[in-house]
Amino acid sequence: MPLPALFAGRLSLPVVVSPMFIVSGPDLVVASCKAGLVGTFPALNQRSTEGYAAWLDEIAGRLAPEDAPYGVNLIVHGSNKRLMADLQVTVAKKVPLVITSLGAVRDVVDAVHSYGGLVFHDVINRRHAEKAAEAGVDGIIAVSAGAGGHAGTMSPFALISEIRQVFSGTILAAGAISTGAQVLAARAMGADLAYMGTRFIATKESRASDGFKDMIVASRAGDVFYTSAISGVNANFLRPSIVAAGLDPENLPAHGKMDMEGEAKAWKDIWSAGQGVGAITDVPSVAELAARLKAEYEVARAGL
């Protein structure tokens, strides 16, 4: 389907750089937007609502009208005590795109729609997609098997097809997308946009530590470990980082319920990544990576 007017003429590729816990910050967002990709970050990457507001001001001040739009991720979960305060700031600053996770709530959607913003919501199955559609979201992110962060287990072919049966808005494909050819593949299977995270951890503008970036480059899909024991919700993590933290991936203690107040500690040294790590071999700037992705996209399209 046609992309929302927010994106018209402002994208060099149909790509959203996903909001990554710990990793995403103003430099990554701004570099992505200036390269023609949608840059995003989690509100909780700032330790306070005041800090979050300051980041929004910084990002808006560094972007030009012709740059791609930016967005933020709000965790709609009972353990996120900052949700309402961060939402108020989001509305006041008129953030163009809001990505909601772990709960699709009509009140949040209505608040963003009140100033003309868009809401995309991530899901891992059809039931979640139906709830998101009922809440009135503008886009649904199909978080498929192999995605970094909190991920599902469904094939993107199955998940995107089932979402389209219950939703007529924008669909984004997430999960192991690391190259321009894979962006084209996401479009071919019915997604309007590709949702890329892990590939952008290993960029110069990422806030990831050098050790994290090095591990991304050195890892392969077999190094990605799917577990709920780190944060209480199933997610993909790099097995070597679990071992480096002194834990046995095969014998992790149960986590219990998810608690956003403890997430930063859980993810600081145990690093998340998707199965697309096997295609990552360097740490370029975002501008260099975006140019490469576009060239790969065009070569793949011409080849078809």
Secondary structure, 3 states (H helix, E strand, C coil): CCCCHHHCCCCCCCEEECCCCCCCCHHHHHHHHHCCCEEEEEHHHCCCHHHHHHHHHHHHHHCCCCCCCEEEEEECCCCCCCHHHHHHHHHHHCCCEEEEECCCCHHHHHHHHCCCCEEEEEECCHHHHHHHHHHCCCEEEEECCCCCEECCCCCHHHHHHHHHHHCCCEEEEECCCCCHHHHHHHHHCCCCEEEECHHHHCCCCCCCCHHHHHHHHHCCHHHEEEECCCCCCCEEEEHHHHHHCCCCHHHCCCCCCCCHHHHHHHHHHCCECCHHHHHCCCCCCHHHHHHHHHHHHHHHHHHC
